[in-house]
Amino acid sequence: MSAPSGTAQQTTPRFDRFKFTKKRFIAPALLADEAVIAAVREHAALHGLPEATVWRAVRKYIDEIVPAFNPLAYAWIGIAASRALLNLFYRVNVSYIRRDSFDDLPPDSIVIYLINHRSNADYVFSGYALAGQVAISYAVGEWARVFPLEYLFKSFGSYFIRRRFREPLYHTVLERYVQLVTRNGVTQGIFPEGGLTRDGKLRPAKIGLLDYALGIAREPGFAERMYLVPVGINFDRVLEDRSLLRELGASEGKGRTGRLTQLSEVLGYAVWNTGRLLSRTWKRYGEAALVVGEPIALAPWFNSLEKSGRGLFAMSRTDRLGVIQALTDDVMERVGEIIPVTPVPLVCAAIQTFDADFITRASLLERMLEVRESLLDRHCQVLDATEEIGDTLDRAYELLRLRRVALREGAGYFVLPRGRELISYYANSIAHLLGEFASAVRARDALPVHAIIDF
């Protein structure tokens, strides 16, 4: 990396004591919560239902949401499995902008990590990367509520949420759960984008879960203990990249891929990679990199609002959410600033600056060097920043060749038609960091088709 950093130490994780609390104790606490009781009465009156029926719905929500944290599963099974899987697929790189900034946090600090969301592997990666410091609780979407993923995620302390489910009763239960665990010092990991990026760019931040967590600052003594930590993640290969691009195309009216086609692709992928493992021709998918930023104390933010006569909880809900949105956007900007630059995004960004479907190796190397120097001048987190630029290109090209994205011919490289969207996808992950090259990269989102070479 270009900035001072330290490799994460994989030691025994520090568990938040409240995570040992059994689910059978958390559920009664939520059932006795005054806000939940009021929401039940309001829901029953609004829909003309018996309160007993509504309470059954609440118990179902609690069963969905509340995890059954198992420290043995987390420390022995989860971390070991995460390490094995990640190192099977990637060369893993974890660094801190300033590692000693965490040493200054008070023992009773309440820490919330805000993380960009590129892959479903982010849950595994960030949990593994930070395991030496703390066991983190993540909000996981309904996609993972299948056996055995549901059991595994819950045993690791994650909780499930229903995205785009607007029922006020459900959100009251979810809010009070988030506040209960946050109040008791459970570290939270939040992906503010609310879903995976489909085009590689950072998505606008959503603030629902953060708004819930910040709600504990209504009570004395909590605002001073709260910290936000930006975390940036990037990959040389996102496992779901083509699926995400298909979803993007479908949203733009290009048609949807049938389930049978998707299933056949997944099975083909599994068989092909199993064959590579058995034949010992397996090659990893390049770099998986995570950068942890410096903790941001929220006490000054709360105090500044109070001094301006606009205390956060004295505001109307609309104004409060607007202020929290501004805070979240600011932190997500910091997340964007520390997203690591791995070889494939660097090469793809350089390719995007050319208005051609064939690029000579000499021209590409020169442009890569210019782009890398520009990134380093702005203190961006560039992996292997002192490596020979030709070696960086060769490592990235091997991955692009295997994906049928680019093909070397003679003194240069062709971008193959089926690889055009992937070039754009990976370039977009760092486009916001590219300074004078950003406009050229964004202008080339639709790469030219080479009429002859394809396979």
Secondary structure per residue as TSV (DSSP state, phi and psi in degrees):
chain	resnum	aa	ss	phi	psi
A	1	M	-	360.0	158.7
A	2	S	-	-84.0	-27.4
A	3	A	S	-99.3	159.0
A	4	P	-	-54.2	134.7
A	5	S	-	-154.7	166.8
A	6	G	-	-138.9	147.2
A	7	T	-	-74.3	139.6
A	8	A	-	-64.8	137.3
A	9	Q	-	-94.9	124.1
A	10	Q	-	-89.2	82.9
A	11	T	-	-105.9	-178.4
A	12	T	-	-65.0	128.2
A	13	P	-	-68.8	147.6
A	14	R	-	-84.9	118.9
A	15	F	-	-92.1	135.0
A	16	D	-	-67.7	125.2
A	17	R	G	-55.4	-35.1
A	18	F	G	-66.3	-22.1
A	19	K	G	-69.4	-15.2
A	20	F	G	-79.2	-14.0
A	21	T	S	-62.4	128.0
A	22	K	-	-68.5	151.2
A	23	K	H	-57.2	-32.9
A	24	R	H	-68.5	-15.3
A	25	F	H	-93.8	-32.0
A	26	I	H	-71.0	-41.7
A	27	A	H	-57.7	-48.6
A	28	P	H	-60.7	-34.2
A	29	A	H	-63.3	-39.2
A	30	L	H	-72.2	-38.5
A	31	L	H	-66.1	-26.6
A	32	A	T	-93.5	-0.6
A	33	D	-	-67.9	131.3
A	34	E	H	-61.9	-36.8
A	35	A	H	-66.3	-38.4
A	36	V	H	-67.6	-42.7
A	37	I	H	-59.8	-44.7
A	38	A	H	-64.2	-38.6
A	39	A	H	-66.7	-36.1
A	40	V	H	-63.6	-46.9
A	41	R	H	-61.6	-42.1
A	42	E	H	-66.0	-42.3
A	43	H	H	-65.4	-42.4
A	44	A	H	-63.1	-43.7
A	45	A	H	-67.5	-39.6
A	46	L	H	-67.2	-38.0
A	47	H	H	-104.8	3.1
A	48	G	T	64.0	40.2
A	49	L	-	-111.0	150.6
A	50	P	-	-65.1	143.0
A	51	E	H	-60.7	-32.1
A	52	A	H	-60.5	-37.1
A	53	T	H	-66.8	-41.0
A	54	V	H	-67.5	-38.3
A	55	W	H	-63.7	-33.5
A	56	R	H	-63.8	-39.4
A	57	A	H	-63.5	-40.3
A	58	V	H	-62.8	-43.0
A	59	R	H	-62.8	-36.5
A	60	K	H	-64.0	-43.9
A	61	Y	H	-61.0	-43.0
A	62	I	H	-62.9	-42.1
A	63	D	H	-62.7	-36.5
A	64	E	H	-67.5	-43.7
A	65	I	H	-82.1	-48.2
A	66	V	-	-73.7	124.0
A	67	P	-	-78.3	166.0
A	68	A	-	-115.1	80.7
A	69	F	-	-63.6	129.4
A	70	N	-	-121.4	103.0
A	71	P	H	-60.7	-31.0
A	72	L	H	-65.4	-45.0
A	73	A	I	-62.8	-40.4
A	74	Y	I	-68.9	-52.1
A	75	A	I	-75.5	-38.0
A	76	W	I	-98.0	-50.4
A	77	I	I	-82.7	-52.6
A	78	G	I	-61.2	-52.0
A	79	I	H	-67.0	-40.8
A	80	A	H	-64.2	-43.5
A	81	A	H	-65.8	-41.4
A	82	S	H	-61.0	-45.1
A	83	R	H	-61.2	-45.1
A	84	A	H	-64.6	-46.1
A	85	L	H	-66.4	-47.1
A	86	L	H	-62.7	-42.6
A	87	N	H	-76.0	-17.8
A	88	L	H	-71.1	-41.3
A	89	F	H	-90.7	-29.7
A	90	Y	-	-138.5	162.8
A	91	R	E	-89.9	115.9
A	92	V	E	-92.4	132.2
A	93	N	E	-131.0	119.8
A	94	V	E	-124.8	131.1
A	95	S	E	-145.9	163.2
A	96	Y	E	-120.3	141.6
A	97	I	S	-62.5	-44.8
A	98	R	-	-150.1	95.8
A	99	R	G	-60.5	-37.5
A	100	D	G	-71.9	-9.7
A	101	S	G	-65.9	-23.7
A	102	F	T	-78.7	-23.7
A	103	D	T	-67.9	-21.8
A	104	D	T	-85.9	-7.7
A	105	L	S	-69.4	138.9
A	106	P	-	-65.0	153.1
A	107	P	T	-59.6	-28.5
A	108	D	T	-98.3	20.9
A	109	S	-	-65.5	150.2
A	110	I	E	-110.8	112.6
A	111	V	E	-111.3	132.6
A	112	I	E	-124.5	117.5
A	113	Y	E	-88.6	129.6
A	114	L	E	-107.9	122.4
A	115	I	E	-129.0	137.4
A	116	N	-	-72.6	156.3
A	117	H	-	-122.7	102.2
A	118	R	-	-106.8	-29.1
A	119	S	-	-149.7	155.8
A	120	N	T	-64.9	-17.6
A	121	A	H	-70.1	-11.8
A	122	D	H	-57.5	-36.7
A	123	Y	H	-61.4	-44.9
A	124	V	H	-69.5	-45.2
A	125	F	H	-63.7	-51.8
A	126	S	H	-66.7	-37.3
A	127	G	H	-62.7	-42.5
A	128	Y	H	-66.5	-45.1
A	129	A	H	-63.4	-34.3
A	130	L	T	-101.2	7.5
A	131	A	T	-65.4	-25.1
A	132	G	T	-70.8	-11.0
A	133	Q	T	-113.4	-41.5
A	134	V	-	-162.0	150.9
A	135	A	-	-89.4	120.8
A	136	I	-	-102.0	143.3
A	137	S	E	-100.9	124.6
A	138	Y	E	-113.3	147.9
A	139	A	E	-88.0	122.5
A	140	V	E	-116.2	137.7
A	141	G	-	-71.9	171.9
A	142	E	G	-67.2	-14.6
A	143	W	G	-56.7	-27.8
A	144	A	G	-93.9	7.1
A	145	R	-	-86.1	55.6
A	146	V	S	-132.7	151.9
A	147	F	T	-73.4	136.3
A	148	P	T	-96.1	6.2
A	149	L	H	-59.8	-40.8
A	150	E	H	-59.0	-47.2
A	151	Y	H	-63.1	-43.9
A	152	L	H	-63.0	-48.1
A	153	F	H	-62.0	-43.0
A	154	K	H	-66.8	-36.5
A	155	S	H	-68.5	-21.3
A	156	F	T	-89.6	0.5
A	157	G	T	98.2	4.0
A	158	S	-	-80.5	154.1
A	159	Y	E	-124.2	150.6
A	160	F	E	-98.5	143.3
A	161	I	-	-129.8	149.4
A	162	R	-	-92.2	108.4
A	163	R	T	-77.3	144.1
A	164	R	T	61.3	25.6
A	165	F	-	-106.1	111.8
A	166	R	-	-96.8	3.9
A	167	E	-	-61.8	124.3
A	168	P	H	-58.8	-37.1
A	169	L	H	-60.8	-46.9
A	170	Y	H	-59.6	-43.7
A	171	H	H	-70.8	-27.4
A	172	T	H	-65.7	-44.8
A	173	V	H	-62.0	-45.6
A	174	L	H	-62.3	-45.2
A	175	E	H	-60.5	-45.5
A	176	R	H	-69.5	-30.7
A	177	Y	H	-66.6	-48.7
A	178	V	H	-58.7	-42.1
A	179	Q	H	-69.6	-35.5
A	180	L	H	-61.4	-48.9
A	181	V	H	-74.0	-34.6
A	182	T	H	-67.9	-41.6
A	183	R	H	-57.8	-32.1
A	184	N	T	-93.4	15.4
A	185	G	T	84.6	13.0
A	186	V	-	-74.0	124.2
A	187	T	-	-67.1	134.8
A	188	Q	E	-108.8	142.5
A	189	G	E	-117.0	119.9
A	190	I	E	-123.2	135.5
A	191	F	-	-104.0	93.2
A	192	P	T	-62.8	-20.0
A	193	E	T	-66.8	-17.3
A	194	G	S	76.1	4.0
A	195	G	S	171.8	170.7
A	196	L	-	-71.4	143.4
A	197	T	-	-69.3	133.4
A	198	R	S	-92.0	-24.7
A	199	D	S	-114.5	4.3
A	200	G	S	94.5	-18.4
A	201	K	S	-82.8	155.5
A	202	L	-	-63.0	135.4
A	203	R	-	-92.0	158.4
A	204	P	-	-58.6	144.0
A	205	A	-	-79.4	142.6
A	206	K	-	-106.4	151.1
A	207	I	-	-120.9	5.9
A	208	G	H	-54.7	-54.7
A	209	L	H	-67.1	-38.3
A	210	L	H	-66.0	-38.9
A	211	D	H	-59.4	-42.9
A	212	Y	H	-59.9	-49.0
A	213	A	H	-63.3	-41.2
A	214	L	H	-66.5	-17.7
A	215	G	G	-60.5	-22.2
A	216	I	G	-69.0	-16.4
A	217	A	G	-70.9	-5.1
A	218	R	G	-63.3	-26.8
A	219	E	S	-91.9	144.0
A	220	P	T	-60.0	141.7
A	221	G	T	90.0	-7.0
A	222	F	S	-93.8	-35.7
A	223	A	G	-57.4	-37.4
A	224	E	G	-70.1	-15.8
A	225	R	G	-100.1	-4.1
A	226	M	E	-94.2	137.4
A	227	Y	E	-137.8	142.2
A	228	L	E	-107.3	140.7
A	229	V	E	-127.2	117.7
A	230	P	E	-76.1	140.3
A	231	V	E	-134.3	129.6
A	232	G	E	-111.1	134.4
A	233	I	E	-125.5	142.6
A	234	N	E	-152.3	157.6
A	235	F	E	-135.0	150.0
A	236	D	S	-74.0	-24.7
A	237	R	-	-146.7	122.9
A	238	V	-	-90.4	123.8
A	239	L	T	-58.0	-33.0
A	240	E	T	-97.3	15.1
A	241	D	H	-56.8	-46.1
A	242	R	H	-68.8	-35.9
A	243	S	H	-63.5	-41.3
A	244	L	H	-64.9	-38.8
A	245	L	H	-68.1	-34.1
A	246	R	H	-65.5	-40.4
A	247	E	H	-62.9	-38.9
A	248	L	H	-63.0	-44.3
A	249	G	H	-62.8	-40.4
A	250	A	H	-63.3	-38.3
A	251	S	H	-67.2	-20.8
A	252	E	T	-98.9	13.2
A	253	G	T	82.4	21.2
A	254	K	S	-92.0	6.3
A	255	G	-	93.0	151.5
A	256	R	-	-103.3	148.0
A	257	T	-	-81.9	132.8
A	258	G	-	-65.2	155.9
A	259	R	H	-62.9	-38.2
A	260	L	H	-64.5	-38.8
A	261	T	H	-63.8	-44.7
A	262	Q	H	-62.5	-42.9
A	263	L	H	-63.0	-42.4
A	264	S	H	-64.4	-35.5
A	265	E	H	-67.0	-43.0
A	266	V	H	-63.5	-45.6
A	267	L	H	-63.8	-41.9
A	268	G	H	-61.7	-40.7
A	269	Y	H	-62.1	-45.1
A	270	A	H	-64.3	-44.2
A	271	V	H	-65.0	-44.4
A	272	W	H	-60.8	-45.6
A	273	N	H	-72.9	-32.6
A	274	T	H	-62.6	-41.7
A	275	G	H	-61.2	-40.2
A	276	R	H	-64.0	-39.7
A	277	L	H	-65.4	-45.9
A	278	L	H	-66.9	-34.5
A	279	S	T	-88.4	2.4
A	280	R	T	61.0	30.9
A	281	T	-	-106.1	11.6
A	282	W	-	-63.7	135.4
A	283	K	-	-128.7	139.6
A	284	R	-	-72.1	162.8
A	285	Y	-	-91.1	36.2
A	286	G	S	80.3	-145.2
A	287	E	E	-94.3	143.4
A	288	A	E	-121.1	118.7
A	289	A	E	-125.5	140.8
A	290	L	E	-135.9	133.4
A	291	V	E	-121.7	127.4
A	292	V	E	-99.5	123.1
A	293	G	-	-81.6	-176.2
A	294	E	-	-82.5	143.0
A	295	P	-	-60.9	140.7
A	296	I	E	-111.1	112.7
A	297	A	E	-69.6	133.5
A	298	L	S	-91.1	-12.7
A	299	A	H	-56.8	-46.4
A	300	P	H	-60.2	-35.0
A	301	W	H	-66.3	-47.8
A	302	F	H	-60.2	-42.9
A	303	N	H	-64.6	-38.6
A	304	S	H	-65.0	-35.7
A	305	L	H	-67.1	-40.3
A	306	E	H	-64.7	-43.5
A	307	K	H	-66.0	-28.1
A	308	S	T	-82.0	0.2
A	309	G	T	79.5	13.7
A	310	R	-	-126.0	61.1
A	311	G	-	-54.4	140.1
A	312	L	G	-54.6	-41.7
A	313	F	G	-93.7	2.3
A	314	A	G	-92.6	-9.4
A	315	M	S	-78.3	161.6
A	316	S	-	-67.0	160.0
A	317	R	H	-58.1	-41.4
A	318	T	H	-61.6	-45.1
A	319	D	H	-67.5	-39.8
A	320	R	H	-61.6	-45.4
A	321	L	H	-65.0	-33.9
A	322	G	H	-64.4	-40.8
A	323	V	H	-68.3	-41.3
A	324	I	H	-67.3	-35.9
A	325	Q	H	-61.1	-42.1
A	326	A	H	-63.5	-41.8
A	327	L	H	-61.2	-47.2
A	328	T	H	-63.4	-42.1
A	329	D	H	-61.0	-38.4
A	330	D	H	-65.0	-43.4
A	331	V	H	-68.6	-38.0
A	332	M	H	-67.0	-28.7
A	333	E	H	-63.9	-39.4
A	334	R	H	-67.1	-37.5
A	335	V	H	-58.3	-47.0
A	336	G	H	-58.3	-36.0
A	337	E	H	-68.8	-24.9
A	338	I	H	-108.8	8.4
A	339	I	-	-59.9	124.3
A	340	P	-	-70.3	147.2
A	341	V	B	-100.6	105.3
A	342	T	-	-95.2	168.5
A	343	P	H	-56.8	-44.9
A	344	V	H	-63.6	-48.9
A	345	P	H	-58.8	-36.2
A	346	L	H	-63.5	-47.0
A	347	V	H	-65.4	-43.0
A	348	C	H	-64.0	-39.3
A	349	A	H	-63.3	-41.5
A	350	A	H	-64.3	-42.4
A	351	I	H	-60.1	-39.4
A	352	Q	H	-63.8	-21.0
A	353	T	T	-80.4	-6.9
A	354	F	-	-98.5	137.5
A	355	D	S	-95.1	63.2
A	356	A	S	-160.9	157.7
A	357	D	S	-99.1	-3.7
A	358	F	E	-130.6	130.1
A	359	I	E	-128.7	129.3
A	360	T	E	-70.0	152.0
A	361	R	H	-61.6	-41.0
A	362	A	H	-61.9	-43.8
A	363	S	H	-65.6	-40.1
A	364	L	H	-67.8	-41.4
A	365	L	H	-62.2	-42.6
A	366	E	H	-62.5	-43.6
A	367	R	H	-68.1	-39.7
A	368	M	H	-59.7	-41.1
A	369	L	H	-64.9	-41.3
A	370	E	H	-63.8	-43.4
A	371	V	H	-65.3	-43.4
A	372	R	H	-64.4	-42.3
A	373	E	H	-62.5	-39.3
A	374	S	H	-62.9	-41.8
A	375	L	H	-64.0	-43.3
A	376	L	H	-66.5	-35.2
A	377	D	H	-61.5	-29.1
A	378	R	T	-97.8	15.6
A	379	H	T	59.8	36.1
A	380	C	-	-77.2	161.6
A	381	Q	-	-90.7	87.4
A	382	V	B	-97.9	122.2
A	383	L	T	-70.0	141.3
A	384	D	T	50.3	50.5
A	385	A	T	-65.8	-20.5
A	386	T	T	-100.8	3.2
A	387	E	S	-67.9	147.6
A	388	E	-	-56.0	132.1
A	389	I	H	-63.4	-29.6
A	390	G	H	-65.9	-36.3
A	391	D	H	-67.8	-38.2
A	392	T	H	-62.2	-44.6
A	393	L	H	-62.3	-42.9
A	394	D	H	-65.2	-39.9
A	395	R	H	-64.1	-44.8
A	396	A	H	-68.7	-40.3
A	397	Y	H	-61.7	-39.1
A	398	E	H	-59.3	-39.8
A	399	L	H	-69.0	-41.4
A	400	L	H	-67.5	-34.8
A	401	R	H	-66.5	-43.6
A	402	L	H	-63.9	-29.8
A	403	R	T	-86.0	-0.5
A	404	R	T	59.1	43.8
A	405	V	S	-97.5	-40.2
A	406	A	E	-141.3	156.2
A	407	L	E	-138.0	129.1
A	408	R	E	-82.8	135.0
A	409	E	E	-144.6	119.0
A	410	G	T	62.7	-124.3
A	411	A	T	-92.4	10.8
A	412	G	E	-157.8	-159.9
A	413	Y	E	-133.5	137.5
A	414	F	E	-98.8	139.6
A	415	V	E	-88.6	118.3
A	416	L	-	-77.6	148.6
A	417	P	G	-53.9	-44.5
A	418	R	G	-73.0	-8.5
A	419	G	G	-97.4	-4.4
A	420	R	H	-60.3	-45.0
A	421	E	H	-66.4	-34.5
A	422	L	H	-68.5	-37.6
A	423	I	H	-57.3	-47.4
A	424	S	H	-63.2	-43.1
A	425	Y	H	-58.5	-47.9
A	426	Y	H	-75.2	-35.3
A	427	A	H	-63.2	-37.1
A	428	N	H	-63.5	-23.8
A	429	S	T	-65.5	-22.4
A	430	I	T	-125.0	6.1
A	431	A	G	-57.4	-35.0
A	432	H	G	-69.4	-10.4
A	433	L	G	-98.0	-4.1
A	434	L	-	-87.8	-1.1
A	435	G	G	55.9	-118.9
A	436	E	G	-68.0	-15.2
A	437	F	G	-93.6	-9.2
A	438	A	H	-62.0	-42.9
A	439	S	H	-64.8	-37.8
A	440	A	H	-66.8	-39.2
A	441	V	H	-64.9	-45.5
A	442	R	H	-69.1	-31.2
A	443	A	H	-70.8	-18.3
A	444	R	T	-105.7	28.1
A	445	D	S	-60.3	-30.8
A	446	A	S	-102.2	98.0
A	447	L	-	-74.4	151.7
A	448	P	-	-70.3	150.6
A	449	V	-	-92.7	130.7
A	450	H	-	-85.8	126.6
A	451	A	S	-75.1	-16.3
A	452	I	S	-113.7	-52.3
A	453	I	-	-81.6	120.9
A	454	D	-	-165.3	155.3
A	455	F	-	-162.1	360.0
